[in-house]
Amino acid sequence: MLKKILAFTIILSLVVAALGFVAANPSEEPQMPDRLINARSGILMEASSGVVLHEFNSHDPMPIASVTKVMTMLLVMEAIADERIALDDMVTVSEHAAGMGGSQVYLEIGERMSVEDLLKAVAVSSGNDAAASLEYGIHKKVPYFLTF
């Protein structure tokens, strides 16, 4: 019985303290930050219609990000599953891909690598140049592969 009384007293004290905290500043409106997401750019779209719900700096060029690399790998794996490409297909590194900067595996312009090796470079080293090579190299073979 003593445990029930003690538990009830503690719960009642917490409720009273919470009510007192809320009533302390009843006229003050909560302050919302300018953005809830700490990012340099962003865009929120409704998936089925493509209507942009919110955006900020969405057209500013940004370096390739990890989510983009994961999506690139997913699309490559889907293309392999659909037999549009194969792991042993060779991709020639473009000037654009070789000049990506950031996290890279230092591919040279004109270097040829298999899709399998490029996937490994993206997955293991987070290589921007390898991801860009997959995007542009495969796009030549399968034009509807990526449309960034």
C-alpha positions, 0 to 999 in steps of 0.5 A, a space after each residue: 500500500 505504501 508503494 502505491 501512495 508513493 507512486 501516486 505522490 510522485 506522479 501527482 508532483 510531476 503533473 503539477 510541476 508540468 502544469 506550472 511550467 506550461 502556465 509560466 509563459 502562456 502568452 509567449 508563442 513558441 519560436 520556430 527556427 527558419 529551417 528545421 533541417 540544417 542543410 545547404 539546400 533541400 526540396 520536398 515534393 509530393 511523390 505521386 504528383 511531383 508538386 514541390 511543397 517546399 524548397 530552399 537553394 534547390 537549384 544550387 550545384 552541390 557535390 555528389 552526396 552519399 544518398 545519391 551514391 546509394 541511389 546510383 548503386 540501387 539503379 545499377 543493381 536494378 539495371 543488372 537484374 533487368 539484364 540491361 547491363 552486366 557486371 562485366 560491362 566496361 565503362 570509360 571514365 569521362 572528363 566530368 567523372 574524373 574531375 568530380 573531386 571530394 571523396 574519390 578513387 582517383 580515376 583517370 580520364 579514359 580509364 576503363 573499369 567494369 561495372 562491378 569494380 566501379 560498384 565496389 569503388 562507390 560502396 567501399 571508398 564512397 568514390 564520387 568519380 566512380 559514381 559519376 562514371 556509372 551514371 554517365 557511362 551506363 547512361 550511354 548504353 541505357 539512355 533512360 538509366 539515369 536522368 539527373 
